[in-house]
Amino acid sequence: MASDQEDNGQRVKRLLGKPGNGNCADCGAADPEWASYTLGVFVCLSCSGLHRNIARISKVKSVLLDPWSASEVELMDSVGNNAAKAKYEKIVPAFYYCPTHKDCMLLKEQWIRAKYERKEFQCVERQEPYSAGYREGFLWKRGRDNGQYLSRKFILSEREGVLKYFKKHDAREPKATMKINTLNATFQPTKMGTAQGLQITYLKDNSTRNIFVYHEDGKEMVDWFNGIRAARFHYLQVAFPGASISDLLPKLTRNYIMEGYMEKTGPKHTEGFKKRWFTMDERRLMYFKDPLDAYARGEVFIGSRENSYSVHPGLPQNTQGYHWQFGITIVTPDRKFLFACETDEDQKDWISAFQTVINRPMQPREYAVAAYFKHKP
Ligand SMILES: [Zn+2]
């Protein structure tokens, strides 16, 4: 009997070598060591934890540590990650966000529930909440003044090309109208202190505005997120008729290149350094007094090397008024920007973030943004 079990253990381990089984079935992480022996997929430790939330349909065990029965091994052999993908991801809409191991838990959890529990990708009718081109519902929105979250009605309309929200539930005029062409949405569980926290940004008069929203129900929040992606996808398909789907997908929503605190000084470099929250969003470096502010206190355009932008560790000699020791100098055609980081790790991360942007050649549409920043009052 014991040898049978050893034999089963060896057989299931060998299955990890089969095509498709070398990466987590749900997030793509390399070398999964867990498996759902009811669904027949190999998953990483983190996704195995999320499978435990759907215990009615998925039962997980360790490939390396748990005992395996012959019938369980046979199921793993007959299904496996590739066959499961063909079944559970049969019709994933192009715009739908498929998370990787780097994404937040909410996106991964809802992806797993959508696949196996709700079977959303086996039947297009189940995709209605995010693919219909119209969505209406209530979200908790952070108030600008006191930081309190208040219930607000939101409407996403592809036909009108907008996302809008209403202060009073029966109000006719929206409090804010956000055009789909400048909209972005990114989950911010750490910054907002809630797993379902979503930061939505849009441009108004070329400046970035932030709103922070959440819904208690994770599915609702992820449906809003994918609804925004769908609306952006359809907008971009019309705006850029020649572009391929793979060109458009990275433009639907984006995460920030880097966020965190640094100290900064003003243009004269004499007024002392102040601690600010910084967000690097594509080529826009924005700073805020509070990470959850609605408006940036300032935005700096970071161009490319060809346009004489560069980043250097340290501060010019005789710089005064900073408290943090790890300086960064950004040289632009017009002036120098001075920053100070709290740790050498932060300094390294920020320099590499700036380097990423500076090393990237400017895209045609970015020249328009650069020109706007230049002529900003
Ligand atoms: Zn995973």
Residues whose N, C-alpha, C, O or C-beta is under 5 A from the ligand:
A	BS01	ZN	C24 D26 C27 G28 A29 C44 C47
